[in-house]
Amino acid sequence: MSELMETPETTLGSQQLRHQADLVIQGFRRLLEDVESRPTSSPRDRSIIHPLCSKKELLTELGSSLLPLLKQQVASLTQALEDPDMLRQDPGPTLELILEIQPKLAQNWDQIICTMNHIMPLEGPQPDPAIDQNLNEFKPYRLRDLATCIRGDLQMQIEDFLHSARLVIEEIELARDERETSIGYDSYELDNSIDSALEWSKVSELDLLNGCWEGALLQTNAGLEDLLFIVHLNYRPISRPIAQLAKSFIPLLKLTKLFFNKLLRLGLTIKADVQSYTEMSTAQLLLFERSAQAIARSISASVGRLIEPEVEDRAQISQELIHQISQELIHQLKSLSPLFQSVLLLLNLYIIPLVPNNKLSSAQIPFKAWLVTWYTLFFKATNNAINAANSFAPNLN
């Protein structure tokens, strides 16, 4: 094994330092093997280790203790490994620090996985999503992203980090002049994954729904901007049928945008006053989420179909193509009403009642009245758009 520096006191040339470096490398190998095998091995139940711990206590421990400790351990390893010059100059204390951190990190990771497996088991009977309201904050709807984050992204990032950490020590041990491995990027990605897991451990069902509404709003906004763009083109001609169809869609998109904006404001109004879960089941929460996503997809598909001929710069479009576009638009339009009805029903049953009593006069009652007015306008706008599409559909000569 080559020496790192000419001065014996500051190199890995001594037998003790070589032995320490080998132990560190072996430690990273064992850690990596443990991380790779842990989620698929037979999980030890945290309730056996701590029989009095409830799921709520374990979830709190995960977010307030285990994940923050992992973040701290990764930061300490990164600080020790990110400057190879300092490591070469005085390797002994750094290697001792790494050897001290490795078993603690292994134990902490084991506890994280055991805790996650107890909160949301990998195997065994799963609760019926249609009747799991009594699970409160432990419904699969709320925990699915946390489980995916820890068992998927976080595990992958910690594997990459440990692999790079081992390579850094191997390169130092071999006294390579040029550094081939950097720990910085893997440390950054792992730190982000830990932050994501921390966020998912504390997220509420309302947070998840708000995120869904925000995504639907962004898609609706993009569609509205595209429609307004092609309707107001002044540098090239636009086909009259497409222009009329696009104009008939604009009120519908504006109302959809208004709806999701209103939902987001309602969510922000009640967010600080509600607990982490609602009275909805996982099936109802998924219906809420998927209905909003389907509305956004339908809007995007309709706008895309209207824009497509104009992108091709064809002012004169065949009647056959207009007929085809009109039929597709009618199909999309007719799908919107049932989707909104599902969202409105769940809103009235489970979200609006969450408005605190001291905000009833300013939020809850006016919001119900607003929904009635909004749906009346939406119904009219949908019918107008369908009538516009129908006016072109049969005109084939």
C-alpha positions, 0 to 999 in steps of 0.5 A: 500500500502506497504512502500518502505523504513523506512524513510518517506521522501524517500518513496511512503508512503506519500499520495502525492507520492502515488497519483503521482504514481497512476497518472503515472500508469494511464498515461501509461494506457491511453498512451497504449490505445491511441497507440493501437487505433490510427492507426485504428481510424478515422485519423485527416488530418495534412493538416487540422491542418496545411493547408499550409503543403505539403507532402514534408514538412510533410515527412521532419518534420517526419524525422527531428523533430517528430521521433527524439523527440520520440527517446529523449522522450523514452530515458528520460523515460528509464533513469528515470525507469531503476534504481529502487533503485534510484527511491525508494530513491527519487521518487518524482522528477522522477514521476514529470518528467514522468508525464511531459513527458507522455502528450508530448509523447502522442501528439507527437505520435498522430502527427506521426500517423496523418502525416503518414496517410496524407503522405500515407492514410490508406483508399481511392483511391490508385494511379495507380502503372503503372502511378504514376511517377509524385508522385516523392518521394511519390510513394508507392514503396518508402513509403511502408516500412516507413508505415509498420515500423511506423504502424507495428513494431514501434507501437508494440514496443512502446506498449511493452515499455509502458506496461513495464514502467507501470509495473515498477511503479506498482512494485515500488509502491508495494515495491517488493524486487525483480524486475520482470520487466526490461525496458532495453530490450523494450527500446532497441527494441523501439530505434531500431524501431525509427532508422529504421523509421528514415532511411525509412523516408530518403531512396531513390528508388536507396537505395532500389534497391541497397539493392535488388541487394545486396541481390541477390548478397549474394544468388548468392555468396552462390550458387557459393561457394556451387557448387565449394565445391561439384565440388572440393570434394576430400574426397568422389566420386561425380557422373559424371553427377552431376559433369558435370552439376555443372561445366556447371553452374559455369560460369553462376553463376560467370557472375551473380555475376559479374552483381550484383557487377557491379550494386552495384558499379554503384549505389554507383557511382551515389548515391551521385548525384541523388535525392530520386526518379527515373522516374520509376513508382511503377510497374516498380520499383517492376518489377526491384526488383522482377526480381532481386529476381527471378534471385537469387531464380532461382540460389538458386533452381538450385544449391540446386537441384544439391547439393541435391543428393551429400548431400545424399552421393550417387556417383551412381545416377539413370538415372531417377533422372538425367533426372528429375534434368536435366529437372528442371535445363533446366526450371530454365535456360530458366527463367533467360534470360527474367528476365535479359532482364527486368532488362537490359531494366530498367537499360538502360532507367532509371538508367544509365541516372542518371550518372552525366554529369561529369562522363559520359566518365568514367561510362555511355558509358563504362557501356553500352558497358560492358552490351553488352559484358556481355549479350553475355557471359551470353547468351553463358553460359546459352546455354552451361548449357542447352546443358549440361542438355540436354545431360543427359535428353534423355539418358534413357535406 
